[in-house]
Amino acid sequence: MTLHLHNTLSGTLEPLVPVDPSGPIRFYSCGPTVYDFAHIGNFRAFLAADVLRRVLELLGHEVRHVMNITDVGHMTDDASADGGGEDKMAVAARRLAEASAAGKPGDGGASIDPEDPHAIANYYADAFLEDARCLGLKVADDVIDDETLMPRPTQYVEQMIKMVQVLMDKGHAYVAADGVVYFDVQSFPDYGDLSGNKLDALRSGEGGRVDMGTQSIKKHPADFMLWKPDPQHLMRWPSPWGEGYPGWHLECSAMARALLGDVIDLHSGGEDNIFPHHECEIAQTRGVTDCDHFARTWVHVRHLMVDGGKMSKSAGTFFTVRDLLEKGATPAAIRLELIRTHYRVNANFTMQGLRDCGRMVDRWCRLRDALERGECCAFDGDGPLTKAIDGFSAAVADDLNLAGAIGVLNEAVGQHSDGSGGSRELAAAELAALERMDSVLGVLDRNRVLGGGDNDESIDAMVDARNRARSEKNWAEADRLRDALLEMGVEMMDGDGDTTWRRVVS
């Protein structure tokens, strides 16, 4: 079965044809900038990339997936091709210094030196990796030849400097009067093919999002920064053009080439990356390699709304993964709520949707548990889950149609209404089919409430007391404890000889 994806570069649905049919699919995703905790809008794009990778694996491909962790050079005004404003690491340093002065060091409890940008980056990178593993991003644990596939730009500055020198030598870059090295977009005729922002429109300002403030020193207003000399910058390195730092577009090109090669199969990111970031990546990478492509297929994820609007701290609709876990959501419910809407449609996150996803995963997990015990319905021939694999695979192969795939799965699960009468062999086959479909969804093993709450020990003690009451057939006391726990926002889940609990999502 062939995966078909909507390619932003062509604007059409296309079959994915590997650059190297005998090798792995080479896939690069734009990852987080680690100056703060990643929010659920960020994770929508990261999870879409993870689902794409999992679908490829379901369809039989080996995948080499790289996702960067940006720890320098990403500016606050990243809509500008030059990346205007401040380096986001400087913003983080100032925020942490203010928190420390207010008696709240570490912005969340960790002891971070606000004068050390590397410590800041490492703290938030570790936090991101913890959240990523919690939600099941496979790339977070990928290592090849002792090298992580979540690279950081600070580890690839040498490669960036070499790329800038090659671009200079080939006439694609120049040093302007302000000492900044810019890419000459007029030297690359295909600039604008990805986004539709062609040079004539950008020159007149119609395309927007170019730094018109520096146009007097540039050959073209859309020329973008490759290297900026700045001996006062928070993070800086020596270079032939002065001590300074790289442009953030350059970072992804250097890391992708180092870990995946000159031409890759797939590149993904949020729709806000299309221009200028990905447009610039294409220009500078192809300017170095002289290849017809950088990435053959470009996949872009649309925005996440919350309660029908943009995320807003003042409105109480801004959430990190950690916020939702604190409210009692399981990682499985968060993951499913963020992936179930098609990636090319704006998604609307709601707490009710999160609760619905939690119930859906609960249902799948109850069936999984029954199948693991060898309990299932009797069917003539293959069971419904086994039969559902083809329909599930066809849905996800059609531009990652997860809604269709989940519909196929739910219909099959619904046919297991009476978990008795079937053979253990049938149960084992159905369990294998369910787990195969979950290899894409990635939720069955994440349907648990994570600990860490202030009153977890007291809840555990009450659950143990309730279990003793049940074993002694003291039903009145068991019911009293159950009701008391419910008032605390804790739900009991009684299994075969085992009771677990979770906080009800508020």
C-alpha positions in Angstrom: 0.0 0.0 0.0 1.4 3.4 -1.0 1.2 6.5 1.1 -0.3 9.5 -0.6 0.4 13.0 0.9 -0.5 16.5 0.0 2.7 18.1 -1.1 2.8 21.8 -0.3 5.5 22.3 -3.0 3.2 21.0 -5.8 -0.2 21.7 -4.2 -1.4 18.2 -5.1 -1.9 14.8 -3.5 1.0 12.7 -4.5 2.3 9.1 -3.9 5.4 9.1 -1.8 8.2 7.7 -3.9 11.5 7.3 -1.9 14.6 9.0 -3.2 16.5 5.8 -2.4 14.1 2.7 -2.7 16.7 0.5 -1.0 17.3 2.8 2.0 15.2 4.4 4.8 12.8 7.3 4.2 14.7 10.4 5.2 12.4 12.7 7.1 13.2 16.0 8.8 10.8 17.9 11.1 11.1 21.3 12.6 11.1 20.9 16.3 10.8 23.2 19.4 12.7 26.3 20.4 13.7 25.6 23.9 13.2 28.9 25.6 10.0 27.9 27.4 7.8 24.8 27.9 6.2 23.7 24.6 2.4 24.2 24.5 -0.2 22.0 22.9 -0.2 24.0 19.7 3.5 23.1 19.3 2.8 19.5 20.0 0.1 19.3 17.4 2.7 19.7 14.7 5.2 17.4 16.5 2.6 14.7 16.9 1.5 14.9 13.3 5.1 14.3 12.3 5.2 11.3 14.7 2.0 9.9 13.2 3.4 10.3 9.7 6.5 8.4 10.7 4.4 5.7 12.3 2.2 5.4 9.2 5.3 4.9 7.1 6.4 2.1 9.4 3.0 0.5 9.4 3.3 0.4 5.6 6.6 -1.3 5.8 9.2 1.5 5.5 12.2 2.0 7.6 12.3 5.7 8.6 15.3 7.9 9.6 13.5 10.8 11.4 15.3 13.9 12.5 13.7 16.6 14.6 15.8 19.6 15.8 15.8 21.3 19.2 16.6 24.9 18.5 18.8 26.4 21.2 20.2 29.5 19.5 19.3 32.0 16.8 15.5 31.8 16.7 14.2 35.4 17.0 11.0 36.7 18.5 9.9 38.1 15.0 10.4 34.9 13.1 7.8 36.0 10.5 10.6 38.2 9.1 13.1 36.5 6.8 15.9 38.0 8.9 14.4 36.9 12.1 13.9 40.3 13.7 13.5 41.2 17.3 15.5 39.4 20.1 17.0 36.0 20.3 14.4 33.9 22.2 17.1 32.6 24.5 17.7 36.2 25.6 14.0 36.5 26.3 14.2 33.4 28.4 17.2 34.7 30.3 15.4 37.9 31.1 12.2 36.1 32.2 14.2 33.8 34.5 16.2 36.8 36.0 12.9 38.5 36.7 11.5 35.3 38.3 14.6 35.0 40.4 14.4 38.6 41.6 10.8 38.0 42.5 11.8 35.0 44.7 10.7 32.4 42.2 14.0 31.1 40.8 14.0 28.6 38.0 10.6 29.4 36.4 9.0 26.2 37.6 11.2 25.1 40.5 14.5 24.2 38.8 17.6 26.1 39.8 18.8 27.8 36.5 21.4 30.4 36.2 19.7 33.1 34.1 23.2 34.3 32.9 23.9 30.9 31.4 22.0 30.5 28.0 23.3 26.9 27.7 21.8 26.0 31.1 18.5 27.6 30.1 18.4 25.7 26.8 19.3 22.4 28.5 16.6 22.8 31.1 13.8 23.4 28.6 15.2 20.8 26.2 15.1 18.2 29.0 11.5 19.3 29.8 10.6 19.0 26.1 12.0 15.5 25.9 10.1 14.5 29.0 6.9 15.8 27.5 7.7 14.2 24.1 8.3 10.8 25.7 5.2 11.1 27.7 3.1 11.6 24.5 5.0 8.9 22.6 7.2 10.8 20.1 9.4 8.0 18.9 12.2 10.4 17.7 12.9 11.4 21.3 14.6 8.0 21.9 16.2 7.5 18.5 20.0 7.2 18.4 22.0 6.0 15.4 25.8 5.4 15.7 25.7 7.0 19.2 24.2 10.2 17.7 20.9 11.6 18.7 18.4 12.3 16.0 17.2 15.4 17.9 20.2 17.7 17.1 20.9 21.1 18.5 22.2 24.0 16.4 24.9 24.9 18.9 26.5 21.5 18.0 26.5 22.3 14.2 27.9 25.8 14.0 31.0 24.5 12.1 28.8 23.0 9.4 26.8 26.2 9.2 29.9 28.3 8.7 31.1 25.9 5.9 27.7 26.3 4.2 27.9 30.1 4.3 31.4 30.0 2.7 30.2 27.7 -0.1 27.2 30.1 -0.7 29.7 33.0 -0.8 32.0 31.1 -3.2 29.1 30.3 -5.6 27.7 33.9 -5.7 24.6 33.1 -3.6 25.6 35.2 -0.6 27.3 38.6 0.1 28.5 40.7 3.0 26.4 43.9 3.3 27.4 47.3 4.5 26.3 46.3 8.1 28.7 43.3 8.0 25.8 40.8 7.9 26.1 37.9 5.4 22.9 37.7 3.4 21.6 35.2 0.9 20.9 36.7 -2.5 17.4 35.5 -3.4 17.8 36.9 -6.9 20.6 34.3 -7.4 18.0 31.5 -6.9 15.2 31.6 -9.6 13.0 29.1 -7.8 12.6 31.2 -4.7 8.9 31.4 -3.9 7.9 28.1 -5.4 7.0 26.6 -2.0 5.0 29.6 -0.6 3.9 31.5 -3.8 5.8 34.5 -2.5 7.6 35.4 -5.7 10.3 38.1 -5.8 8.4 40.8 -7.7 5.6 40.7 -5.0 8.1 40.7 -2.2 10.0 43.7 -3.7 6.8 45.7 -3.8 5.8 44.6 -0.3 2.8 42.7 -1.4 4.1 39.4 -0.1 4.8 40.9 3.3 7.0 39.5 6.0 10.3 40.8 4.7 12.5 43.2 6.7 11.9 46.5 4.9 14.0 48.2 7.5 17.3 46.8 6.1 16.3 47.0 2.4 18.7 49.9 1.7 21.7 47.7 2.4 20.4 44.6 0.7 20.3 43.7 -2.9 16.7 42.7 -2.5 14.3 43.3 0.4 13.7 39.5 0.7 17.4 38.7 1.1 17.8 36.8 4.4 20.5 36.6 7.0 23.0 33.8 7.1 25.4 35.1 9.6 25.3 38.2 11.9 28.5 39.6 13.5 27.5 40.6 17.1 30.2 40.5 19.8 27.6 41.4 22.4 25.2 38.6 21.6 24.3 36.2 24.3 25.5 33.2 22.3 28.3 33.7 19.7 31.0 32.0 17.8 34.1 33.0 15.8 33.7 33.1 12.0 35.4 34.6 8.9 32.8 37.4 9.1 33.3 38.2 12.7 32.2 36.8 16.0 28.4 36.3 16.0 25.7 33.8 15.4 23.9 32.0 12.5 20.5 32.8 11.0 17.9 30.3 12.2 16.9 29.2 8.6 20.5 28.1 8.1 20.4 25.9 11.2 17.9 23.4 9.9 19.7 23.1 6.5 23.0 22.3 8.1 21.5 19.7 10.5 19.4 18.0 7.8 22.3 17.7 5.5 24.6 16.4 8.2 22.2 13.7 9.4 20.1 12.9 6.3 22.1 14.0 3.1 21.6 16.6 0.4 18.2 15.4 -0.8 15.6 14.1 1.6 12.2 12.5 1.1 10.1 14.5 3.6 10.1 17.7 5.5 7.3 18.7 7.9 6.4 21.7 10.1 3.6 24.0 11.1 2.0 26.0 8.4 3.6 29.2 9.8 7.0 27.7 8.8 6.2 27.7 5.0 7.4 31.3 4.6 9.9 32.5 5.3 11.6 29.6 7.1 11.1 26.6 4.7 11.4 28.8 1.6 14.8 30.0 2.9 15.8 26.4 3.8 15.2 25.4 0.2 17.1 28.3 -1.3 20.3 28.0 0.8 20.4 24.1 0.7 20.0 23.9 -3.0 22.4 26.8 -3.4 25.0 24.7 -1.8 24.2 21.3 -3.3 23.0 22.4 -6.8 20.4 19.6 -6.6 16.9 19.9 -8.1 15.3 19.4 -4.6 16.0 19.7 -1.0 13.0 17.8 0.3 10.9 16.1 -2.3 7.6 16.3 -0.3 6.7 19.1 2.1 4.0 18.5 4.8 2.5 21.4 6.8 0.2 21.2 9.8 -2.5 23.8 10.4 -3.0 25.6 13.6 -4.6 24.5 16.8 -7.4 26.6 18.3 -8.7 26.3 21.8 -12.4 26.7 22.4 -12.7 28.1 18.9 -10.1 30.9 19.4 -6.4 31.4 19.7 -4.7 30.2 22.8 -4.7 32.9 25.4 -3.2 33.0 28.9 -5.6 35.8 30.0 -8.6 33.8 28.8 -7.3 30.6 30.5 -7.0 28.7 27.2 -3.3 28.4 27.0 -2.1 24.9 27.9 1.1 23.0 28.1 1.2 19.2 28.3 2.0 19.6 32.0 -1.0 21.8 32.6 -3.3 19.1 31.2 -1.6 16.3 33.2 -2.1 18.4 36.3 -5.8 18.5 35.5 -5.9 14.7 35.4 -5.7 14.0 31.7 -3.9 10.9 30.6 -1.1 11.2 28.1 -3.2 8.9 25.8 -6.2 11.3 25.9 -4.0 14.3 25.2 -2.3 12.5 22.3 -5.5 11.4 20.7 -7.2 14.8 21.1 -4.2 16.4 19.3 -3.9 13.9 16.4 -7.5 13.0 15.6 -8.3 16.1 13.5 -6.8 16.0 10.0 -3.5 17.8 9.9 -4.6 20.1 7.0 -7.6 21.4 8.9 -7.5 23.8 11.9 -8.1 21.7 15.0 -10.2 22.9 17.9 -9.1 21.6 21.3 -11.7 21.5 24.0 -11.8 20.0 27.5 -14.9 18.0 26.4 -13.0 16.7 23.5 -10.2 15.6 25.8 -12.7 13.8 28.0 -14.3 12.1 25.0 -10.8 10.9 23.9 -10.2 9.6 27.4 -13.4 7.6 27.3 -12.5 6.3 23.8 -9.1 5.1 24.8 -10.6 3.5 28.0 -12.9 1.5 25.8 -10.0 0.3 23.6 -7.9 -0.6 26.7 -10.8 -2.6 28.3 -10.9 -4.7 25.1 -7.1 -5.0 25.0 -7.1 -6.2 28.6 -9.8 -8.8 27.9 -8.0 -10.0 24.8 -4.8 -10.3 26.8 -6.7 -12.6 29.2 -7.8 -14.7 26.2 -11.4 -13.5 26.3 -13.2 -12.5 23.1 -16.4 -13.0 21.2 -16.8 -16.0 18.9 -16.7 -15.2 15.2 -16.7 -17.2 12.0 -13.3 -16.8 10.5 -11.2 -13.8 11.3 -12.4 -11.4 14.0 -13.5 -7.8 13.3 -10.2 -6.2 14.4 -8.2 -8.5 12.1 -10.6 -7.6 9.2 -10.3 -3.9 10.1 -6.5 -3.7 9.5 -6.9 -3.2 5.7 -9.5 -0.4 6.1 -7.5 1.2 8.8 -4.3 1.1 6.7 -6.1 2.5 3.6 -7.4 5.4 5.6 -4.1 6.4 7.1 -2.4 5.9 3.7 -4.8 8.5 2.2 -3.1 11.6 3.4 -3.2 10.5 7.1 -6.9 10.3 7.4 -6.9 9.5 11.1 -10.6 10.3 11.6 -11.5 7.6 9.0 -9.0 5.1 10.6 -10.5 5.7 14.1 -13.9 5.1 12.7 -12.8 1.8 11.3 -11.3 0.8 14.6 -14.4 1.9 16.6 -16.7 -0.1 14.4 -14.6 -3.2 14.9 -14.3 -2.7 18.7 -18.1 -2.3 18.8 -18.5 -5.9 17.5 -16.8 -7.2 20.7 -19.8 -6.4 22.8 -19.7 -9.8 24.6 -16.2 -10.9 25.6 -16.9 -14.6 25.7 -17.2 -17.7 23.5 -14.2 -17.1 21.4 -11.0 -19.2 21.4 -7.7 -18.0 22.9 -6.2 -18.2 19.4 -8.8 -15.8 18.1 -8.2 -13.5 21.1 -4.5 -13.5 20.3 -5.0 -12.7 16.7 -7.4 -9.9 17.6 -5.0 -8.5 20.1 -2.2 -8.5 17.5 -4.5 -6.6 15.1 -5.5 -4.0 17.8 -1.8 -3.5 18.7 -0.9 -3.1 15.0 -3.4 -0.3 14.6 -2.3 1.3 17.9 1.3 1.3 16.5 0.0 4.4 14.6 -2.3 5.9 17.3 0.2 5.2 20.1 -2.2 5.4 23.0 -2.9 2.1 24.6 0.3 2.1 26.7 -0.2 5.7 27.7 -3.6 5.5 29.3 -2.6 6.2 32.8 -2.6 9.2 35.1 0.9 10.3 35.9 1.8 10.7 39.6 3.3 13.8 41.1 0.3 15.4 42.7 0.6 16.8 46.2 -2.0 14.4 47.6 -1.1 11.2 45.6 0.0 9.4 48.8 -3.2 10.1 50.6 -5.2 9.0 47.5 -3.2 5.8 47.4 -3.9 5.2 51.1 -7.7 5.7 50.5 -7.7 3.3 47.5 -5.9 0.7 49.6 -8.4 1.1 52.4 -11.3 0.8 49.9 -9.7 -2.4 48.5 -9.5 -3.9 52.0 -13.1 -3.0 52.6 -14.1 -4.7 49.4 -12.1 -7.8 50.2 -13.9 -7.9 53.7 -17.2 -7.4 51.9 -17.7 -4.2 53.8 -19.6 -2.6 51.0 -20.9 0.4 53.0 -17.3 1.5 53.8 -16.1 0.8 50.2 -18.9 2.9 48.9 -18.2 5.7 51.4 -14.5 5.8 50.3 -15.5 5.7 46.6 -17.8 8.7 47.1 -15.1 10.6 49.1 -12.6 10.0 46.3 -15.1 11.1 43.7 -15.6 14.4 45.6 -11.8 14.8 45.4 -12.0 14.4 41.6 -10.6 10.9 41.6 -12.2 8.0 39.6 -11.8 4.4 40.5 -11.2 1.7 37.8 -11.8 -1.7 39.2 -10.1 -4.5 37.3 -9.7 -8.2 37.8 -8.1 -8.2 41.3 -6.6 -4.7 40.7 -7.8 -1.2 41.2 -6.3 1.9 39.6 -7.3 5.5 39.9 -7.1 8.7 37.9 -8.1 12.2 38.3 -11.2 13.3 36.4 -10.3 15.9 33.9 -11.6 19.3 35.2 
